[in-house]
Amino acid sequence: MPYAQRAQANALSQLGPNLSLWPVGRFPIACHPSSPPSPSSSSSSTSTSALTFIFKSHVLAGCPRLAKDGPVEAYAFLTKEELAERVLDEDGDEGASWWKTVDGLLNEY
């Protein structure tokens, strides 16, 4: 399954099938290290750290319906500023690293 289809299937599995998503492209717009690099790892190109690929999609219609036993506990539709406040306040260094990756990807409105 292509990455874009896998990303959409993953989003729908966590947010429910009643959400209509429109993928903007077939390729990731960014990637972010899934875990911080260990101090002993070198910065060479042969490093094998895991990456989270970020795909852009638009919500066209619907409302997320979260599974009671799923990995997502809650959802919110947030502006860029509201998202920054939550990420930087709640997630510490990991949130700051994630925000550095996605800050330029989000619309100002």
N, C-alpha and C positions, 0 to 999 in steps of 0.2 A: 504494500500500500504506500503510495507517495506520501511524503512528509506533510503536505498541506491537508490531504484527506485525513491523515492520522491525527493532526492537530485539531481539526474540526470534530472528528469522532470523539476525541478525548474531551473536548469542551462540552459536547452534548451529553456524554456519559456522566459528567459531573454536574451539569446544570439542567439536565432533563431534555426530552425530545420536543418540548413545546416552544423552544427558542429557535427562531429563524436567523441563522448567521449567514453573512455574505463574505466569503474570503476575498481579500483584496488582491492577493497574488498567490503564486504557487511556491514561492521561496521565502525563507525566513527574512525578516527585516533586521534582525539582530540575534545575537546569542550571548548568553551569560553563564559564567561558571556555576555549576550546580552546587559545588562545595568550595570553600576557600582552599587555595593551594597549601600544602603542608610546608613547613619551614625548610624541610630537608630536600624538597623538590627543586630541581634546577629550572631556570627560565628558558631552557632549550626548546626547540620546535618539536622535539620528540616526546614532550610531556603528554600524558594520557589522562588529563582531567576530564570529568564529565561536563557536558554543556547542556543548557536549556535553550532551545531554539524558540524565538518569539515570532509569531505570525500575526499579521494584522487582519482583523475581521470587523465587520460592522454588524450590529444587532438591528435587524430589520423589523422584527415583530416578536411578540411573545413575552413571556415572563419566566425566569428561571424557577424550576421546581426541584429543590434539593432533596436527595435521598437522605433518609434519617440516619443511615449508617455509612454515608459517603464521606469522602475526605474534605468536602467543602462544608463549613459550618454555617456561613451566612454570606450574603452578597449585598452589594450596594452599587448604584450607578453614581460615580463620583466625577467631579471636575478634576482637572490636572492639579490644581492647588489643593483640593481636599485629599487627593491621593497622596501627594507629597507629604502633607501633614501626618497622615496615618502611617505611612511607610517609615518616615524618618523618626517619628515619635515612638513607635512600637517595636521596631525591629533592629535598632541599634546599628552596629557596623554592617551587618548583612543587608539591612534596609538601605543604608547609604550607598553601598556597592550596587545594589539592584537599581536604585533610583538613578545613579550615574549612567547606567546602561540605557534606561528607558526614557529619561527626561527629554531628550531631543526627538523622540519618536512620537510623542503625544501632541495633539492639537492644543492650541491655547484656549479654544472655546469649547 
